[in-house]
Amino acid sequence: MNTYENLTALITGSAGGIGLATARLLHQRGARVALVDLQAEAGAQALASLHDTDGRAIFISADISDATAAERIVAQTVQTFGQLNAVVNNAGIQRYGNAEQTSLELWHEVLSVNLTAAFLTARAALPHLRASGGGSIVNVGSVQSHAAQRGAVAYVTSKHALLGLTRALAVDYAAEKIRVNCVCPGTVDTPMFRWSASLDANPSAVIQACEAMHPVGRLAQPEEIAEVISFLLTDAASFVTGTEIDVDGGLLALIGGAPKTQ
Ligand SMILES: NC(=O)c1ccc[n+]([C@@H]2O[C@H](COP(=O)([O-])OP(=O)(O)OC[C@H]3O[C@@H](n4cnc5c(N)ncnc54)[C@H](O)[C@@H]3O)[C@@H](O)[C@H]2O)c1
């Protein structure tokens, strides 16, 4: 039975944003958490912000686009906590450009972080999930796993492919009680979103437009995504596998994506 108390979770991209909110929520509920991020200083601060007093949290500095990182972060987590039964493939990067504006280098950069690293981390974790008697993997997709923003071909492709990875892993490992799901957020107020908005000459107009685009009339907070990820990690979601949960404030339900007018 996987409850928060016997959960050991590895969360990539957890120095901030959705990853940190997820690590914090899991830790508050009694889980052991391994935070993984490229940013060593921010990662150390993230770890400190958990106020861990009983050795249930570590930070591992790693660039998950390095193909050797997955084995290392999984091994370090298992070495520290003695087991691993939950993985959140959350780290992601956003880059812009249509096909003609996207170099092969940029394409590889986005695909290696958003897709290949999720595959490699899952692959490295699977023997440990099996050894735990089962487990759960959550891939963090996007509304862009279903629909395309203009001028973001690499990102959109990576997030669509993450759904394929989710389904393929889910059907291959379901019999071993390893569940794999994808959480697809709408716009979330995180450093990534603030960075995207800052690329525009008028960031506050971008923020307002994004708020209006969601039927709920606002952006998500990272904690609202973390709640859904956390649900999928425990046996509360024991019959949920191979699927996606949109956490998008109604965005994908709206025909035409027209902004709210009142
Ligand atoms: N913010 C949004 O509006 C939004 C919407 C839909 C989906 N998402 C997805 O949610 C996930 C988290 O996004 P966020 O908004 O919290 O982003 P964020 O940029 O705020 O946080 C992502 C974290 O990942 C880390 N990271 C990036 N590349 C890495 C690498 N190579 N190795 C290790 N760590 C790396 C960053 O340092 C950062 O701490 C991403 O996969 C993103 O695509 C975000």
The ligand as an SDF file (V2000), in Angstrom:
LIG
                    3D

 44 48  0  0  0  0  0  0  0  0999 V2000
    4.4650   27.1540  -16.0920 N   0  0  0  0  0  0  0  0  0  0  0  0
    3.5670   26.7780  -16.9880 C   0  0  0  0  0  0  0  0  0  0  0  0
    2.7250   27.5810  -17.4170 O   0  0  0  0  0  0  0  0  0  0  0  0
    3.5430   25.3520  -17.4840 C   0  0  0  0  0  0  0  0  0  0  0  0
    2.4310   24.9620  -18.2280 C   0  0  0  0  0  0  0  0  0  0  0  0
    2.3620   23.6580  -18.6860 C   0  0  0  0  0  0  0  0  0  0  0  0
    3.3840   22.7690  -18.4270 C   0  0  0  0  0  0  0  0  0  0  0  0
    4.4570   23.1820  -17.7080 N   0  0  0  0  0  0  0  0  0  0  0  0
    5.5160   22.2000  -17.4780 C   0  0  0  0  0  0  0  0  0  0  0  0
    5.6870   22.0130  -16.0920 O   0  0  0  0  0  0  0  0  0  0  0  0
    7.0350   21.6340  -15.8170 C   0  0  0  0  0  0  0  0  0  0  0  0
    7.5890   22.5570  -14.7540 C   0  0  0  0  0  0  0  0  0  0  0  0
    7.5050   23.8770  -15.2510 O   0  0  0  0  0  0  0  0  0  0  0  0
    7.6630   25.1840  -14.3450 P   0  0  0  0  0  0  0  0  0  0  0  0
    6.7260   26.1880  -14.9290 O   0  0  0  0  0  0  0  0  0  0  0  0
    7.5990   24.8420  -12.9030 O   0  0  0  0  0  0  0  0  0  0  0  0
    9.1320   25.5720  -14.8030 O   0  0  0  0  0  0  0  0  0  0  0  0
   10.3200   26.3120  -14.0410 P   0  0  0  0  0  0  0  0  0  0  0  0
   11.2570   26.7860  -15.1020 O   0  0  0  0  0  0  0  0  0  0  0  0
    9.7400   27.3040  -13.1320 O   0  0  0  0  0  0  0  0  0  0  0  0
   10.9760   25.0960  -13.2620 O   0  0  0  0  0  0  0  0  0  0  0  0
   11.5950   24.0550  -13.9830 C   0  0  0  0  0  0  0  0  0  0  0  0
   12.8210   23.6050  -13.2460 C   0  0  0  0  0  0  0  0  0  0  0  0
   13.4740   22.6370  -14.0770 O   0  0  0  0  0  0  0  0  0  0  0  0
   14.8600   22.8400  -13.9860 C   0  0  0  0  0  0  0  0  0  0  0  0
   15.5340   22.3260  -15.1670 N   0  0  0  0  0  0  0  0  0  0  0  0
   15.4770   22.7930  -16.4250 C   0  0  0  0  0  0  0  0  0  0  0  0
   16.3080   22.1110  -17.2100 N   0  0  0  0  0  0  0  0  0  0  0  0
   16.9050   21.1580  -16.4350 C   0  0  0  0  0  0  0  0  0  0  0  0
   17.8800   20.1650  -16.6770 C   0  0  0  0  0  0  0  0  0  0  0  0
   18.4340   20.0050  -17.8830 N   0  0  0  0  0  0  0  0  0  0  0  0
   18.2610   19.3860  -15.6460 N   0  0  0  0  0  0  0  0  0  0  0  0
   17.7370   19.5600  -14.4170 C   0  0  0  0  0  0  0  0  0  0  0  0
   16.8170   20.5030  -14.1320 N   0  0  0  0  0  0  0  0  0  0  0  0
   16.4100   21.2950  -15.1280 C   0  0  0  0  0  0  0  0  0  0  0  0
   15.0130   24.3530  -13.8750 C   0  0  0  0  0  0  0  0  0  0  0  0
   16.2670   24.7170  -13.3310 O   0  0  0  0  0  0  0  0  0  0  0  0
   13.8300   24.7310  -13.0000 C   0  0  0  0  0  0  0  0  0  0  0  0
   14.1720   24.7720  -11.6260 O   0  0  0  0  0  0  0  0  0  0  0  0
    7.7630   21.7230  -17.1520 C   0  0  0  0  0  0  0  0  0  0  0  0
    7.8690   20.4400  -17.7150 O   0  0  0  0  0  0  0  0  0  0  0  0
    6.8650   22.5960  -17.9960 C   0  0  0  0  0  0  0  0  0  0  0  0
    7.0020   22.3400  -19.3760 O   0  0  0  0  0  0  0  0  0  0  0  0
    4.5590   24.4440  -17.2240 C   0  0  0  0  0  0  0  0  0  0  0  0
  1  2  1  0
  2  3  2  0
  2  4  1  0
  4  5  1  0
  4 44  2  0
  5  6  2  0
  6  7  1  0
  7  8  2  0
  8  9  1  0
  8 44  1  0
  9 10  1  0
  9 42  1  0
 10 11  1  0
 11 12  1  0
 11 40  1  0
 12 13  1  0
 13 14  1  0
 14 15  2  0
 14 16  1  0
 14 17  1  0
 17 18  1  0
 18 19  2  0
 18 20  1  0
 18 21  1  0
 21 22  1  0
 22 23  1  0
 23 24  1  0
 23 38  1  0
 24 25  1  0
 25 26  1  0
 25 36  1  0
 26 27  1  0
 26 35  1  0
 27 28  2  0
 28 29  1  0
 29 30  1  0
 29 35  2  0
 30 31  1  0
 30 32  2  0
 32 33  1  0
 33 34  2  0
 34 35  1  0
 36 37  1  0
 36 38  1  0
 38 39  1  0
 40 41  1  0
 40 42  1  0
 42 43  1  0
M  CHG  2   8   1  16  -1
M  END
$$$$
